[in-house]
Amino acid sequence: MALIRPFAAYRPPPSEAVRVASPPYDVINTAEARALAEGNPASFLHVSRPEIDLPEGTDDHADEVYLKGAENLAALVEGHALVADAEPHLYLYAQRMGDHRQIGVVGCASVGEYVKDTIKKHEKTRADKEDDRTRHIEELRAHDEPVFLTYRADATIDRLVQEGLGAAPVYDFTTADGVGHQLWVLGREATRALEDRFEHVPVLYVADGHHRSAAAARVHEKLKGDGGDHGVFLAVVFPHDQMKIMPYNRVVRDLEGRGAEALLARLRTVLDLTPVENGAAATPRAPKSFGIYLGGRWYLAQVRAGSYDPGDPVAALDCSICQDQILGPIFGVGDPRRDKHVDFVGGIRGVDELERRVDSGAFTAAIHLYPTQIAELFAVSDAGLLMPPKSTWFEPKLRSGLFVHTF
């Protein structure tokens, strides 16, 4: 069963929602957060990126950063930029990006189910990022940014969600990136019906937010017995057939200083390369193909049959093939989590960003991947395996600050 529990959210009044809502902490850097929050004391970035309110150069992991986040959350509550609902609810959160629309149920998921792997993972966490989120959640005494969960679509849940959309949303705004956001507060009967139906969903899957969910489990283990409501964590749960996964592309620096022709010759020993006119033509249209930008030109690369194990759900991933056939043997990337000469670029940034990173001289080559599919995520998770780092980039991103769970 899947526990999706109602809670009394701290959330902005409708007139403040667009000012409070902010990108998640991990898709922007400190400088970008500082610029986005400038002149807007209600921005939730003051909570999720509290270093922006401290002198430049402050260590992101200094004690004063976490303390400032808690102080800023309290200030938003005291200033009525966040107001607690009088009773627990489930909520519906809809996002529209272009022609894509996704509607998720907002509630609290179970730490116990996460620990027992009823909430399945597909990504290995990094200790430093897990430590950071653990300290952040513990200091706030709140789950401030939701974990993005998914499940195999259920017709009854679909019907209940559609019924919940019948009322007018309490929020309806578009952010600067062109994404539309709407929120509905469900009444008691609708909340109970969805809560009951989720008990028939056998498993949930972490789509995005592995570090937040792992940190929530650590906080609960540390604080259990103190009476706090930390045996759950904040989540938005979407059906699998509404997932939009974009590629997570790679840029890599050649430490041997080889020229483009030498690298192309090496790449041709493992891949079939065809020169193409531009990045659009090099965008992979099917699995087992890559766009490669090198020496100012784009190439479309095809993976050769028999060069990977199609029966292994991890080895058969395009991102695994990229590591196993290109990054590792050709560019010497041993551990992509730690090697500094490889970087990852979310697909939302497009081919222009890949070209820019290479043309600047910062990197030697860019690799444009075909997006990991939701069926592949399920196959890896169900097998109890883990994907390589940076395997999926989900869009649109959940906005932070629209609902907060305090404990």
N, C-alpha and C positions, 0 to 999 in steps of 0.2 A: 504494500500500500504506500501511497505518498501523502504525507501530511502537509497540507497548505493551510496554515492557521490564520484567522483574522487577527488584526492588531489595531490599536488606536494610533494612527500615524500623526507625527508632527509634520505639518505641511503648510505651504504658504497660502494666504488668502488669494482668491483668484486674481485680484488686481496686482499682486506681487509675484505671481508664478513665473512670468517670463524674466523678471529681474533676478530671481533666486536661482532658477535652473541653470546648470553649468555642465560642461563636458566632464566625463569621468576623469579622475586624477591621473590615470596612467596613459592617457592619449595625448597629453600636452606636457611640455616642460615648464620649469619655473618661470622663465621669461615670458612664455606665451600666456601662462596663468596670470601673471602680474599685469600684462597688457589687457587681457580680457576683463579683469576685475577692476581696472582703474576707474575711479569715480563712481563705483557701484558698491556701497557697503553691504548691500543685501546679497551679493553674489555668493553662492555656496562654495566657491573656490576659496573663500576665507576659512572654510572648515576643512575642505579636502586637500587644499594646498596652502596651509597656514604660513609657510615660510615666506609667502609674498608680503606678509605684514611685519617681517623682521628685516634687519639690514641685509643688503645684498652680500652674498658670500657666506651666509649662515649655512652650516651643515644641515642638509635636509633631515638628518636623523638625530639632531641635537635635542636634548630634553625640552628646551624652550619651544621647539617647533610643535611637539605633541601637546604641550600645555597650552600653547596659543590656539591650537585647533579646538580644544575643549572650551577655552575662554570665548572664542568666536561663535561656537555653537550656542553657548549660553546667551551671548549677546543677541543672536538672531531670535531666540525665544523671548528674551526680555523685551526686544523691540517689536515683537509681534510680526516679524517676517516669517516665523514658523509658529503655528498654533496647533495644539493637540486636539484631535477629534474626541468627542465626548464618550464614544463607545467604540469597540472593535468593529472593523469592517474588512472585507476583501475589496479590492479596487481593480478597475480595468484601466490599462494604460495602452493607448493606441499611438502608433507612430506611422507617418507617411513620408517616404523618400522617393520622389518621382512617382513611378507607377506602382511601387511596392508599398504595401500596408501590412503591418503586423500588430496583433492585439494580444497582450499578455495579461495574466492574472497576477496582481500584486498581493503578496502575503508573506508569511513567515514559514520558511522551510525548517526541517528538523536537523539539528546537529547530530542527534543519535543516528538518523538514517544516513547522513553523510559519512559518519564513522563506520557504519555497517556496510557501506557501499550500496545501499538502496538508492542513494544519489551517486551516480557513477561519474568518474573523472576520466579525462583523456590526456591530461598534461601533467608533467612533473613540475612541482613548484620549486622556486629558488629560495634558499634559506634566507637571504638578505631581504627579499621582498616580503616573505612571510613574516619575518621578524618586524618589519616596518608596519605592516597592516595590523599585526597583533597589538603592538604598542598603541597604534592610532585608535583602534576600537576600544581598547581597555581605558585609555585616557578619556575618550569621549563618553564612555558608558553608553554607547549607541552603535548601531549598525547604520552608517550614514549613506553608503552606496550599495545598491542592490546587486546580488549575484544574478546572472542571466542563465536561467535553466530552460530546458526543453524536455519534451515527452512525445511519444508517438500519439499523433492526433486522435482524439476521442470524439465521436459524433455527439454524444450527450453534452460534453463540455462545450463543444462548438455551439450547440443550440442555446445553452444557458448563457454563454457569453453574448450571443446575438440578442437575446432577450434583455440582457443588462445594458445594451447600447441603446435601448429604446428611449431612455431619458436623456435630457440634455447634459453634456459633459460639464463638469465644474471648471475644467481648464480647457482652453482651445486656443493655441498660439503656435506661431512658426518662429523658429530660431534663425539666427543669421546664416546658418548653413543651408537653409531651405527646407529643413525637416519640420513637419507638423507634429504637434504633440497634443493629445487629449487625455483627460482623466475622468473616470466615473467613480463615484462612491456608491457601493452596492448596499442595499438595505438588508435587514436581518434575514429575510426569507431567501433572497438571492445569494447572500453570503453562505448561509447554511447549505443550500442546494449544491453550490460549487464545492464547498468544503467536503461534503459527503461524497460527491462524485469523484473527487481526486483520490479518495481512499480505494477506488477501483483501478487506479493507475499503478501498475506494478513497480515501475522505476522512473526516476528522473535522471537527467544528464546535465552536468555542468557544461554550458556552452562557453561562457566567458565569466571569469571571476574565480579562478582556482585559488588565487592567493587570499582573496577575501573570505572564501568559504573555509579554507584551511585555518586562517587566522581566527575565524569565529569559533571553530572547534577548539583551538588552543586557549582562547579566552574562557570558554565555558569550562574546560578542564581546570584551569587555574582558579576560577571564581566559584565553581559549583559548591553549593551549600550555603551561599551567602544570601539566598532568597531572591536574587536578581533573575530577570527574565531573559537569560542568555543561552538557554538550551535550544534556541532557534536563531535563524539569521534572515535578514531581509532578502527577498528574491522577487523577480518577475519571471513568470513561467509562460513560455510560448509553445504552441504546437509545432511539431517538426516541419509541417508543410508550409509554414510561414517564415521559415528561416532564410535569410539572405546571407550567404557566405561569400566573401570576396577573397581573392588570393592574398597571401602574405609573401611578398616578393623579397628577394635577396640582392644585396650589393656586396661585392667582395674585392679586397685589395690583394694584388699579387705581390707577395713578399720577395719573389725572386727577380722582379723587374723585367719580366719577359715582355716582348712586344706583342702586338695584336696577332701577327701572322704565326708566331710560335705558339701562342695560346690556341688559336683556331686549329692549327695542326693537331695539337694535343686533344682538343675537344672532339675532333673528327675521328679519333680512335675509338670513341665510345658512343657518339651520337651522329645522326644524319642531319647535316646542317644545310639550309637553303637560305641564301641572302634574300631579303625582302626590302620593300621601299621604305617602310617606316614602322614606328611602334605599333600602330593600329594593325598593320598586316602581320606583325609578330605576336600579337595577342593570342594565346593558345585558345583554340576552339573546342578542344577535346582533351581528355586525360592523356598522360604520357607524352606530352609535348611541352616545350619551353620556348619563350622568347628570350634571346640572348643579345645584349647590347655590348659591343666591344669595338674599340677602335673607331668610334663614330658611326658604326653601322649596326643595323638590326639583322638578326638571323632567326629563322624558325627551326628549332631542333626537335627531332623525333627520337624517342627512346626505342631501342632495338628490342625486338621480341627475344625472350630467353635471357635477357640481361638482369632480370629481377624475378623474385618468387611471387607469382600471382596468388598463391594460396596463403600467403602471410599478410594479414590485414595491415600490418605496419610497414613491412618492406615494400608493399605494392603502392603505398601512397606516393604521390608525385613529390611531396616535400622530402620523403625518405630517399627517393631515387636521386633527387637533386643533391642531397648530402652524400649519398653513397657513390655516385658516379661523377659528380662535378666538384663540389666543395671540398670533400675529403681528399680524393686522390690527385686532383689537379691543382687545387689551391692550398692544400695542407691544413684545412680547417678540421681540427680533431674534435673539439667540443664546442659546438655552436653557441652554447649557453655562456661560454667564457671567452672564446677567441675574440680579440679586439679587431681583427681585420675582416670580419663579416658583420653586416648590419641588416636589419629587417625593415621593410617599408610596406605599410598597409596599403592594400589595393585601392582604397578610396583616394589615394594621392595620384593615381594614374601613371601613365608611361612618362609624362613630362618630368615627374620627380625622379624617376630612374635615370633618365638621360642627364638631368641636372647633376645628380650625385656623381656620375661617371665623368661628365664633361668638366666638372670642377677640378678634377684631378684627385679628389678624395678617395675614389675607388676605381678599380680597373675595369670591372665588368658588372652588369646587372642581369639578373635572371628573373624573368616574368613567369610565374607559375599558373597553372590551371587551378581553380579553387577546389579545396577539399570539399567533398560532398557530405551531406548529413548522414547518408547511409554508411559512409566510411567511418564517420565519427561513432555511430552506433556500433559498428562491427568491432572497432578497436576497443571501445568501452566495455562492450558485452564480453569480450574475450579477456578482460582484466588486464589489458595492455595499455601502453602509453604512446602517444604520438611524439614526434620530434618537437622541439620548441618552435613556437611561432608557426603553427600549422593552419590556423584558422583566423580570419578577420571578419567578425560579424558587424553588419551595418543594418540599420542605423544604430548608433550607440545609445544606451540608456542615459537620459539626463539625470544628473544628481541634484538633490535638494527638493524634489517634488514629494518625497515621502521619506521619513526617517523613523526607525524603530529604536526607541530608547529602552534601556534595562536598568 
